[in-house]
Every structure is written in structure tokens, then in C-alpha cells.
Amino acid sequence: MFRTSDIVLIAVMVSAAALTYKTKREAEEQLAAVQKIQAQIRYEEDTIDLLKADWSLLTQPSRLQKLADIYKSQLGLEPVGARQIGGLDDIPVKPVTIEDLSSQRLGGMADSSANGPADDKDPVVTGSTVQ
């Protein structure tokens, strides 16, 4: 009635159908995961847009001025006068300490560091060539 080749072909067709079903189910699961992630992205983008709108509303200069006027006594805010703005000359110079002086390289013959010239040769390049 059935030959061996018929049984083998039926088994191949059944396994191909099972593989096709499995592949389709995995693809649908992946599509659902992608759609879920896209929905999360849209939600986050909407949240970002809402927060940007809130921030621009909260940082309006007119609103900040009203708040500064209301809480002037608690904050101690005063308008900046033209004489309050200083220059570089108004900043005090940092005092020099012994540690700062000792950490500097002395240079010349008094410098005994390992970064000096090699082979006791003069590091000055004159541009002349030796013949």
C-alpha cells in the first residue's frame, strides 16, 4: 500500500510544516516585542516633549521675576549694579609657597633631573653639519 519513499516524503512534509509553524510563531513574537518597544519609545518621546514644555513654562523670565519679587526677603536678591562687576585685576593673586618653588625645574647646570641631555652633549642645535 504505502512505499517507504511515500512515508519518508510524508515525514519530510510534516516536519517542514512544523518548522514553518515554529518560524511563523517566533516571527510573530519578535514583531510583538518590536511593537512594544516602539510604543515605549513613543511614550518616552511624549514625556520628553511634555517636560520640555514644562521647563520652558517654568523658566519664563516674567515668571521668575514675579517669584523673585515675592521671595525677595527670603532670598536676599538685589539687582546687580554696574560697579559690582569687576575685572581680572580685582582677583587676588595666589600666594607662592615653598612647595610650588621646589617643584619647578631649575634648568641649566643646576638641574640634576633625569630629563637632561643624553651623553653629556649640548642640546642646542646650530644647523651646521659635521663633515
ABEGO torsion letter per residue (X at the ends): XBBAAAAAAAAAAAAAAAAAAAAAAAAAAAAAAAAAAAAAAAAAAAAAAAAAAAAAAAABAAAAAAAAAAAAAAAGBBBBBAAABBBAAABBBBBBBAAAAAABBAEEAABABAABBBGGBBABBAGBBBX
